[in-house]
């Protein structure tokens, strides 16, 4: 494989297109399943079927300590990011893990690169002829690669769960002894308004990113569907792709009909000889080619159907973990917010986590604002938000959930049969809340920034005034002692005001007669001379 110019050898961790390419060197372990023995593609994988499945590790609970409530404003704003990656294990997560592992292992069981099928068949044939018997010459193989799916509403965490499951597997394994670079899994995110022909190109590009290869260079600028499929199949066969995951598959089903779409869903899994997992909305089934073949295969190999909202038991588990992450002054109990969170988000975790984030961002911002006003001995009309309340959640949901209000209303009424593709609207909500959190973070820091700038400006004024007073013959120790206190009395006063005030104070303490006009005139003249000196002009 190393002599193929379009495949670049990888040593450890490389960087390709700004992304890290992670690869491991193969370590082989014996396996107990008979059909897996002697298969390097399986022996190099983690021992999923020879050890306890890592069910307890499916959850991802970011670190949290109650002492973080006393951390700085910026620290707490950054801590809110942890909410987005929190994952609590649900029963269907375990089912997805078993589906992924079972299909991947089963796909590899019949693809042993060290097994010479022709030699095996010839040997069996020879023995049968010698014995004058009739028996099977070739081992049975499935008629097609498996095709399975995870279909459910947006915001339930489908993509996050699959990504978590895949994280238990290395993506690329280098079998140096056999010159094989095994691509264990390949996940492709389907963007909006793509065609099946676009999808094949995305598959090739995703493989290039994972391997550090350049198979895309084999394509013409306007390559056809068959040409792209040929390159994709070459990748799948040369690199023994174990599983292809197509996320948001409904997006590529909105464009195109007929032969190409039918060919992909019925033919590609066979010629690529790789299990395919579809992740998407329930409308995927309605947009499948209306032949029985792909629909039957999806049903046979397993669809994990989800609704548009969490079941009550799942929601209780999720919410119990979510409310643990609070960085406000006081913590809200789950009893205080459970009902209102369920009502406002309709048990859609993608909305619940966003609402929980923005509520805390608002509270942290109000705390910072209140603290600043107190430090300046200023009055503030509103008290700080010390903890999350039902009223705060309702106010924020009313503001930020407008794009999905019609969806939430239909879910409340149980009209969930044909909700369509509402991914874009959920993304709009997420983007708006992300922007609002950034603005809240800036607002919380803005007062301090202004103070710092003001302090910096005051220091410059004192330095400038000190220089002029020294050039006027004033004593340095007296000037340095008095000017800071004078400047603090009038932060908006300029250099001229500060010098005049100093000279007034000095003449007042020495009982010398003062002529304010003469004094100001003298200061202006001295400032003009100082300006001329520093700008290279003659006086």
N, C-alpha and C positions, 0 to 999 in steps of 0.2 A: 504493500500500500504506500510505502514511503517514497517510492519512485514515481508516483503519479503527481505531475506538476501542480494540479489544481487542488491538491491536499497538502496543507502545510503541517509538518510535524509540530506537536505541542510538547513542551517540556514544563511539567508542573503547571503553574498558573501563568497564562499569557494575557495580553490585552489586545483586543481586536475591536476596532470601531468604538473605542471608549468604554467597552464592557469587558469584565474579566471572564476568561474562559476557564472553567474549573474542570479538571480532569484528574482521575486517580489511576495509579498503576495497578493492574490486576493482582489480587491475592486470591488464590483458589482454596476453597474449603470443600471437604467431602459432604455429600448430601445423602439423605436417607431415601428419598423418593426414587424408585428404580428408573423411571423414565427420564429423570434429571441427571443421573449419574454419568460422568464422563463428558458432560456438556459444559464447556468452558464459559459459555454465555451465562449460564445459571450458577455455576460454581464460583463465579466472580461477584455475584450479587450478595447482598446481606441475607442472612439465613432466615427468611421470613417463614418458611414452612418447617424449619428445624429448630425454631425457638418460639418463645411466647410473643405473639404480636404486640407491637408497642402501642396498645390502645391508650394507656394512661398518658402517653407522650403526644397524643394528637392535639390536646389542648395547648394553647399558648397563653400563659398568664404573665404579662410583663411585670417587672418588679414594682413594688409599691410599699411605702412605709408612711404611717400616719404623721411622722415627724416632718414629712415633706410639706405639710400645710404651712410650716413656718419658714419655708425656703423663700428665696427672692421671687419677685414678680416674674422675671424673665425665665427662671428655672421652672416655675409652675406652668407658664404658657407652653414651654417646650415639652413638659411632661404630659400635656394633653394629647400629644401625638400617640402615646401608648394606647389610648383607647381604640384607635383605628386598627391596631394589630392584635387586639385581644380576641382569643378564640376559645370558646368553651365547648367541650366535646358533647355532641348530640348522638342519639342512636343511629341516625342516618349517616353520620360521619364515619362510623365504624363500617357500615355497609359499603360505603364508597371505597374505603381503604381495602376491604376484601375484594371488591370488584376489580380495582386497579391491579392489585397484586396477582389475583387469580388469572386474569386475562393475560397479563404480561408474562408470567411464568409459563402458562399454557402455550402462548405463541412461540416462546423460545424452545419449548420441549421438542418441537418438530424441526428446529433450525440449528442443528448441531454442526458447526463449521468443520469439525474434525471427522465427521461421519461421512464416509464415501458411500452414498446410497447405491451407486452403480456397482461398486465392488461387492457390497452386501448382496445385492440382487443376483449378481453373477455367481457368487458362491452358493447361494441357496438353490439357484437353478441347476448348478452342476450336481449338487448332492441329490436333488430330486430326480434328475435324469439317471444318475447312477443307481438310485434305489427304485427307479421305475414307479415313483409315487406322484400324487397330485397334492400340492399344498400351496399356501400363500407365498409369493416371492417378495412382494413389497409390503411393508407395514402400513396399516390403515392411517390415513391422514384426514383431517377435517376438510370438508368441501370448500370452505372459505375461512378467512380470518374473521375473528369476532368483531362485532360492532355493538357497543353499549352506550348508555347515555345517562346524564344527570339533568333532569328538566324540572324547572320550577321558577317561581317569581324572582324578580330582581331584588337585590338587597338582602337575600337570605344567606349569603356567604358561600355560594357554590364554588366560585373561583378560588376563594381563600382556602377552602377545605381541600380542594384538589391540589393546590400548590403546596399545602402542608403535607399531604400524603406523598407527593413527589419528592419532597425534601428529605424523605427517608432513603432515597435512592441516589446514587451518583448519576450524573447525566452522561458523562463520557468516561469509558473505561479503556485504558490502553493495554492491549495484550501484546507486549513487545515481542515475545517469543514467536507469535503467530502473525505478526504484522497486521493486527486488526485493531481498529479504533471503533469500539462498540458504542453506539448512540442509544442509551437505554430508553430515554423518553424525549419527546419533542412536543412542546406546547406552543400552539399558535393562537394568538388573539385575533379574531376576525373583526376588522374595523367596519364601520357603517358603509353601506352602499358598495360593497365589494361583490364581484362575480366569482363563479367557481374557477374561472381561469386566473383571476387575481389570487384566489386562495392557493392554487398550486405554486404560484410564484412566492407567496408568503412562506409556504412550507420550505421551499428551497432556501430562501433567505434566512429563515430561522435555523435551519441546519448549518448553513455557513457560519452563522454567529456562534453556534454551539461548538462546532468543530474547528473554527478558524480556517475554514476552507474557502474555495471560490468556485463552487459549482455553477453559480449564476453566470459566470463567464462563458459557459457552454451555450447560452441562449442568445438568439438574435434579438435585436432591439424590439421587434414586433413578433415575438415567438407565438406560435399557435398552442392550443390546448394539448394536442398530442406531443408536441415537442417538449413542453414543460413537464408533462406526465412522465416522459421518458427519462428526463434528468432526475425527477423526484424518485422514480423507481430505482434508478442507479444508486442514489444515496441510501435508500432503504435497504437495498440488498448488500451493497458494499460495507455498510456500517451497521447492519443488523439492528435496525431501529426496533425497539421493543414495544413502544406504545406511542401513538400519535393522539394528542389531545387537542381538539378544536373547540375553543372557548367562544361564546357568543355566536354560535353557528347560525342562529336565525338571521344574522345580518347578511350573510352571503346567499341566503335563500330568497331574499326579497327581489333579486335581479335574475332574470334569465329563466327559461323553462326548456323543456324538451330534452334532446339527446345528450347534451353535455352534462346537465345536472343529473340526469338519469344514469349516465355512464360513471360519474364520480361516485355516487352513493351505492351503486351496485357492483361496479367493476374495480374501482381503485383499491378497496381493501384486499381483493384477491391478488391482483398483480403486485401490490406492494408487500403482500404477505405479512401485514402488520395489523394488530388490533387497533381499532379507532374508538376513541371516546368522544362523544358529543356533549357539550355543555351549553345549555341555552334555556330559552323560555318555552313554556308548553306549546306555543304556536309552531314549534319545530315540526311536530307530527303532522300538522295540517299542511305544512309547506313541503313535506317530503314528496318526491315523485309519486304520483298516485297509482303506482303499481304495488302489488302486494309484497314484492320481494324485499325491498329495503325496510318496510314497516315490520314485516314478519321477523326479519333478522334482528332489528332493534329489540323487538319484544322477546325473541328467543334468548338473546345473549344478555338481556337485562336492562331495564330502564328503572332508574330510581326516581319516582315521581314525587315532587314536592308541591305543596300548595303555594299560595302567594304570601302566606304569613306563617309564623311559627305556631306549632301546637301549644296548648296551654302549659303542658308540663315542660316543654323545651324552653318556652318563654320565661318561666319561673327560674329555671336554672341559669339562663342567660342574664336575666335582670339582676339576680342575686350576685353574680360576678361583676356585672357592669357597675353597680352602685358602690362597689368597694373602692373604685378609683375616684376619689374626691380630693381636690386640692384647694377647696374653699376654707374659710375660717372655721365654719361649723359644718358637720356632716348631716345630710338628710337621711332619714331612715328609709328602708325599703317600703315600710307601711305608708309613709307620707307621700311617696311618688309612684308606687306601683300602678294604681288605678289610672292616674292621669297619663303616665307614660304609655300604658297599654292602649288607652283611648286615642291619644294623639298620633301614635305611630302605627296603630293596628298590628302590633307585634311583628313589625318588619325591622329586623336588627340594623339594617343599613341606615334607616332613618333614626332609630333609637340612639345609636352611637353618635351620630352627628348632632342630635338635639342635646345629648348629654355633654358633648364638647362645647357647643356654643353657649350653653347655660353657664358652665364654669368660666368660660372666657369672659362673659359679661360680669360675673361676680368678681373675678380677679381684677378686671379693669376698674370696677367701681371701688374696690379696696385701695388700689394704687392712687386713684384720684382723690379719695377721701384723705388718705395719709398725706398727700402733697398739700392739700388745702389746710390741713391741720398744722403742718410744718411752717406754713406761711401765715398762720393765724388768720385765715380767711374762712368765711362761712360758706357752707355748701347746702343747697336746697334739699338734696336727697341724701338719706343715710346710706352707708355702704351695704351692698348685698352680701350678707354673711354666709348664706347657704342657699341651696337650690330649693325652690318651692313650686307647688303646682301652678300658682299664678305666673311665675316667671317662665315655666315651660310652655304654658298656653300662649303667652305673649310672643315668645320666640317662634313657636310652631306656626302661629298665625302669620308671622312676618316671612318666614323662610320656606314654609311648606306649600306656598301657593301653586307652584307648578304641578304638585301631585295631589291637590285637594280633590279633584274629580276621581282619581284612583282610590284615595282613602274613603271617599263617600261610597263608592261602589263596593269596596271590601266590607264596610260597615253594614251594608244592606245585603251582603252575601251574593252580590252579582259579579262573580269572578270567572264566569265561563269564557268571556272573550275580552280580556283586558288589553290585548295588543302588545306592541313593543313599547314599553315605557322606560326603557333603560336611559334614554336621553334626558328624560325629565328628572329621574333620580340623580343623574350626573349634574344636572343644572342646580339642584338643591345642594348637592355636595360642594360644588364649586362656589356657590354663593356663601355657604357657611365657612369654607376655607378662607375666602376673601374677608369675611367679617372678623374672623379670628385674627388674621394678619393686621387688620385695622385696629382691633382692640389692643393688640400687643403694642402697636405704634403709639396709640393714644395713651396707654399706660406709661410709656417711656418719654412721651413728648414733653411733659412738664419738666422732667429731670434734664432733658436735653436743653430746654430753654434756660433753665437755671445755670447749667454748665456754661452755655454760651454767654449768658449775662455776666457770670463771674469772670469769664475770660475777658470780656470787654472791659469790665471794671478794672481788672489788673492792668490792662494796656493803658487805660486812662491815667491810673496812678503812676505808672512808669513814665508816661509822657510828661505829666505834670511835675514829677520829681526832677526830671532832666532840666526843664525850663527854670524851675525854682533854684536849682543849683547854679545854673548859668547866671541867675540874677543875684548870686552871692549868698543865698540862704544856706544855713547849716544842715548838713546831710542827716545827722541823727535826729534833729527836730522834725525835719520834713518826713522822714521815714516813720516816725512815731505818730504823727498827727494825721497824715493824709488818709490812711485806711479808714479811720473812724469818721472822717468827714465824708468820704465817698459812700460809706454805709448809710449815712443819713439821707442821701439823695442819689439813689442808684442810677437815675436818669440824667444826672448832671454831667456836663462835659468837662474837658480839660480846662477851659477858660473859667468856668464856674468854680472848679476845685482850687485853682490857683488864687483867684480873687478871694474866695472864702478863707483860704489859709492866711493870706496877707492881712485880711480883715481881722481874723482871729489873733494874729500876732500883734498887730498895731493896737487892738483892743486891750490885750494883756499888758502892753508896755505903756499904756496911756498916751500914745503918740497921737497927734491930731490926724484925722482921716479925711481925705477928699476922694469920695468914691469914684467920681468921673476920672480924676487923674490916675487913680489906681487901676481902673479898667483899661484906660488908654495905655498905661505903661505895660500891662499884661499883654494886650493885643500887639503892641510893637515888639515885645520880646518873642511872642509866638510867631510873628512874621519873620523875624530874624532866624528863629530856630528852623522854620520851614525852608528858608533860603539856604541855610547851612547844609541841611540834609538833602537838598535837591540840586546842589552845585550851582546856585545862582549868587550873583553878587548882591550885597546889601545896598 
